């Protein structure tokens, strides 16, 4: 389980990201598209075009963490910046938790489809 500090700066790349990129490729996107330093202690979130995969890049104690989430079914909510020229959006820890759990951040709150492991039938 991933614990996210409430005061953590979280930025989402609102354009589709190439999930073949590793740590250095995503750090390059942070520098070029976010105009930010990937080692500043912020969490950077990237979602692919089909919105079924998500990567989070985080720098801590002299090294990068790369978290990778692949959904078995369903999609992550599409996120858009108010300014089309800005390819990033800032979220807080609660919004990120909601995004990861499939809860819509826009409009009325509802849960997006997620994989549910089939219940094993127990013999009586």
Secondary structure as UniProt FT lines:
FT   TURN            6..7
FT   STRAND          10..13
FT   TURN            19..20
FT   HELIX           23..29
FT   HELIX           30..34
FT   TURN            38..39
FT   STRAND          43..47
FT   TURN            49..50
FT   STRAND          53..60
FT   TURN            61..62
FT   STRAND          63..70
FT   TURN            84..85
FT   STRAND          88..91
FT   HELIX           93..101
//
